[in-house]
Amino acid sequence: MRAAIRKVAPAALEKISYRIPYYHYKEWLVYFGLTKAHIGLYIPTPVVEEHKKELKGYYAKGATIRFPLNKKLPIALIQKLLKARMKKNETKS
């Protein structure tokens, strides 16, 4: 997950917040964390809502997306979501 984020957002600042990795690019970009059953990706809600069709098959509600551990991570989709969020952050700044 970290490599996928760094590839799309190399200028993003890496931090720890709420005891999980957090990335800041002009403002909140993304959080992610591991549980026993899934990897949670936490990205602001406008992006999640705008990509609802592509997220079909995954739990996606509010700012939360859950990727089950028994499936391969959809890296291209994750990167697409990050790019969309980066654009939003750039227009706000």
Secondary structure as the mmCIF struct_conf table of DSSP 4:
data_model
#
loop_
_struct_conf.conf_type_id
_struct_conf.id
_struct_conf.beg_label_comp_id
_struct_conf.beg_label_asym_id
_struct_conf.beg_label_seq_id
_struct_conf.end_label_comp_id
_struct_conf.end_label_asym_id
_struct_conf.end_label_seq_id
HELX_RH_AL_P HELX_RH_AL_P1 ARG A 2 VAL A 8
TURN_TY1_P TURN_TY1_P1 PRO A 10 ALA A 11
BEND BEND1 ALA A 12 ALA A 12
STRN STRN1 LEU A 13 SER A 17
TURN_TY1_P TURN_TY1_P2 TYR A 18 ARG A 19
STRN STRN2 ILE A 20 HIS A 24
BEND BEND2 TYR A 25 GLU A 27
STRN STRN3 TRP A 28 LEU A 34
BEND BEND3 LYS A 36 ALA A 37
STRN STRN4 HIS A 38 TYR A 42
HELX_RH_AL_P HELX_RH_AL_P2 THR A 45 GLU A 50
TURN_TY1_P TURN_TY1_P3 HIS A 51 GLY A 57
BEND BEND4 TYR A 58 TYR A 58
STRN STRN5 TYR A 59 LYS A 61
TURN_TY1_P TURN_TY1_P4 GLY A 62 ALA A 63
STRN STRN6 THR A 64 PRO A 68
TURN_TY1_P TURN_TY1_P5 LEU A 69 ASN A 70
BEND BEND5 LYS A 71 LYS A 71
HELX_RH_AL_P HELX_RH_AL_P3 ILE A 75 LYS A 92
#
